[in-house]
Amino acid sequence: TLKYELRNHLLDRLGNSINFYGETAPQLPGCLYFSLTCGDMDVFMTRLCQDVAVSSGSACLSFSGSTSYMLAAMGVPEDEVKRSIRVSIGRFNTEEDIRKAKDYIIEAFKESRR
């Protein structure tokens, strides 16, 4: 699926700098949740949000600015919860959308570390 194409690409390119969540639990088919060890999360999100629809919290908290209580309940350390990102892939997304998202996420990651 497009979700796993994106996931596998990010894992190949970012290695130990990325952690994925909820992979062994039931989940929505198009949601990919991960955290990054990047330099400046604000730079990362600002750069990425120019090109990809992402959120830095759970869907039910996306307008509150709060961190994901679901990740906290899963035992994810608070510093990782604050660096968590949710990418939602829908039925109208294409392979081209995912190709672009892969490039944009990697580029935003590099910029955040400068």
Steps between C-alpha positions, in 0.01 A plus 500: 500500500599864470531524878763226514679636196542829687587325827766277347659786308524716812647214700758431227601866477478607864591180687542563872365854468142378462270299727165363385205446737199274513624251245404195702159635603182535296510831316345698222636383167624839384650642821873498551624621839868563565744720685829641379818596676547817303673820599212746509146361487354844422724531193407147395125555531508845341692367201295184467158666537573704188475183292343213697187482717631381836417548865712502811234343721208264496206582275268575790749757638618651174354844574595516867879495467510220758715192464355158432363339815478172305878487450553590864264216601709263285803588714672722243737738685376860517789639296413258217128582528591867444688401182224274367350545156188352349471457126157401369478337160157485343342320210558796270874513559712372215841340466624840377371663821695248707815545289482874563427451870807277535719770347343782702530315832867417441577857392317650801692262726832613352405868535405452864851371575687795350 
